[in-house]
């Protein structure tokens, strides 16, 4: 089975506190995937776009996937 990185381009992620960062708690989108040449997930790096021209590179262990909000059920009253 071919090696796959955990995140893909345009995935929404949040910066966790595994490694202290001024960006902890912020959300952004994956702009670039930099796979580890050793095919070790923890060594994969990702460029995260925060908006405007702000982009920062993070290690895999610094990122958490953000699930899209579930669709709200709308009930019609009769």
N, C-alpha and C positions, 0 to 999 in steps of 0.2 A: 504494500500500500504506500503511495507517495506521501511524503511529509507535507503537512498543511499547517499553516500558522493559525493561531486561535482566532484572530480578528481579520476582517477583510476591509478593503477600501470602503469608506462611507459608513462603517459601523459606528454607532454612538457609544462612547465609553465615558467612564468617570475615573478620575485619578484618585487612587486609594492612598492609604497612609503607610504602605509597606516600606517605602523609602521616603523620608521626609522631603517635601517639595512645597514651594510656595503655591503650587497649583492643586494641592490636595483638595478634593471635594468638587473641583470644577469638572464640567462636562464639555466634550468636544467630539469631533468626528475624525476617524482615521483617514489621513490623506495619503500616506505612503507606508508600505510594509517592507521591513528590512529583515528578511529571514536569517537565522543563524546559519553560518556555514557548517556548523557541527550538528545541525538539525536537532537542537535542544530548545524546546519551547521557552524556557526561562531566559534564553539568550536572544530571542527575537526582539527586535526593536520596532517601534511604530512612531511615525510623525503624526501628531495630533493637531488639528486645526481648531482654534478656539473662536474664530471670527476675525474679521478684518484681515490683517496680515500676520497675526500672531500664530506661530507654529512652534511646537516644542517636541523633542524626541524623548520617548519613554521606553523603559524595559517592559516586557510582557507582565511581570509581576506587579507593576505599578498600576495596571489597568483592570477595570471591572466593566463587564458588559452592562449597558443600560437597556432594560427591556422597554419596548414601546408601550405606551399606556394602553391598557385594555379599552376596547370600545365600550362606551357607556350604553347601557340599555335604556331606551326611552320608552316609557309607558304612556300610552294615550288614555286619557280618562274619557269615559262616555257619559 
